[in-house]
Amino acid sequence: MNFRRNFTLGCVSLAAIALGATAGYSTEEIKGGAAATAATTATPTPVTQAMDDNAAKDGKNFLQTNGNYWQNRFYPASQINTRNVSHMHVAWIFQTDIMDTMETSPIIANGVMYVSTAFDHVYALDAKTGQQIWEYKHKMGPITTYCCGPNNRGVAVYNDKVYVATLDSKLVALDGKTGAVKWSKEIADPEKGYSETMAPTAVKGMILIGTNGGEYGIRGFVKAFDAETGDLKWTFDTTPEDSKGVWAAKDATGRDMHRDIEAEKAAYKKNGDPYKTLGGGVWQNPSVDLAANRIYFAVGNPSPDLDGSLRPGDNLYTDSLVSLDLDTGKYVCHFQYIAHDLWDLDATSPTVLAEAAGKDGKPMKVVMEAGKTGHIYVNNAKDCSLVRFSEAMIPQENMWTLPTKDGARMLPGANGGVEWSPMATDPRSHTAFAMNLHQPMNYFVDSSPYPDGKLWLGGAFKVIPSEQQWGQFVAVDYNTGKIKWKVKTPEPMIGGALATAGGVVFAGEANGAFKAYDSGTGKILWTFNAGAGVNAPPSAYMVAGKEYVVVAAGGNAQIDSKRGNSIIAFTAD
């Protein structure tokens, strides 16, 4: 047993206390902890399509990145609840080989946990003890181009394989029992600016994956690969050959975006459609509606980010909700939140399917997305049209002031609002829980030609050092768009939330705090200091009749929170 890597809690152990001190945990927080020495008895087993289909009702496992195909991050068990969550304590800690940004959402299947690291290492762990079963270390290619720091948001487990997408733009299938490579496929050319940080989605014999690279002049896409062979089944390009759109003057909330549409039309006529280098990365997993046989995902910013002179038009389908046929990848519908985005306020958080009140008050199926603008958008799942948007969850000022050579101040800043952080929802109360950040920024424009796969911002967005930055955890009634409660945090929030049937919602902070809130009131019920930024989405599961909550504490490059390398599991017995 490697004391540096793992320990479970029991009687007092000097080895465990030493580990806690180096990781930033106090002896009070550790409460002892003898290192487990027995060999793990957990055995990786296949995850069937039937298991995935029923994941939303499964209180034993956490089978998908955001819990289930609707991506609502609602865990249906209640052993840990508002009455006993204050007694929650560390069950075990596992430390990875990589001390850098951690955004992995642990997958738990039949007592085995799968986690990933910033540089695409994958671990299979005993979910009861945290003991390592196997490790895969990805051999990175000579070219890696990625935005916003290295990270990986997790894996997909399907049948007898584990799938991971990598920074050098590969999709790798691993043997679920051993971690050995079964096959590896290039998703796109990393030399052109393509990279992967999102977790794959497994459904109906396919592995779905989008692409990063909206800051590098790529052409975005979603692809489906055969889960068994890795063969490409279909591709949907997120920037169509006719990307001009309807020349929208206003954003989704009805505010004027100060576009010079006549000048854009003239540039479009003179220079043609910019779709080949227009960006439109897809940062997060699609939600899947098996009944309608459709997927929904959010498309990111256009490229170059801040210079609209080189990309006239609405820049479809950037900053949009898009729905496709699951089997074929054919377009069904879209809704664009911000046309011709000049502020990098793109759609980057995962879509969430839900049942909600329509405009007439009657129940309907909706798809939601939490925007960098600080609004939660609620769309009709049938035709993608907007049903409502929430009250602003953070300050909005000077929207939509155009970037200038000398810099123009506008809020929110380019990180949000809600960055990539997945929402959690409680379908019983029709509440969405969203992590927001407040980072005042100045927006600068500086035109430059396409640099062939290198960073292409067309300017810069810079944090204003004299202004305070902070975060806000917000509960929204998605039947009405009204804010139910909000809790301000001392630092910007990036990570993700988890709601449970026990009436508790969990979320972490950049200062290392991992907190449990009363989902109805926002009251903080429990806090743990993880010693590094908790900037990853939590998961929950049950082993041998005991409920656990698990989260990664590795910090985040984008907001420069303290780095770490810990996977921490908690229980409340």
Beta strands, then each sheet from edge to edge (+ up, - down):
strand 1: 6-8
strand 2: 74-75
strand 3: 89-95
strand 4: 107-109
strand 5: 112-116
strand 6: 121-126
strand 7: 132-137
strand 8: 156-158
strand 9: 161-165
strand 10: 170-175
strand 11: 181-186
strand 12: 201-203
strand 13: 206-210
strand 14: 221-226
strand 15: 232-237
strand 16: 287-289
strand 17: 294-299
strand 18: 320-325
strand 19: 331-336
strand 20: 352-357
strand 21: 363-370
strand 22: 376-380
strand 23: 386-389
strand 24: 408-410
strand 25: 424-426
strand 26: 431-438
strand 27: 441-445
strand 28: 459-463
strand 29: 470-477
strand 30: 482-489
strand 31: 497-500
strand 32: 504-508
strand 33: 513-518
strand 34: 524-529
strand 35: 539-543
strand 36: 546-553
strand 37: 566-571
sheet 1: 1+ 3- 37+ 36- 35+
sheet 2: 2+ 31+ 32- 33+ 34-
sheet 3: 4+ 5- 6+ 7-
sheet 4: 8+ 9- 10+ 11-
sheet 5: 12+ 13- 14+ 15-
sheet 6: 16+ 17- 18+ 19-
sheet 7: 20+ 21- 22+ 23-
sheet 8: 24+ 27- 28+
sheet 9: 25+ 26- 29+ 30-
end
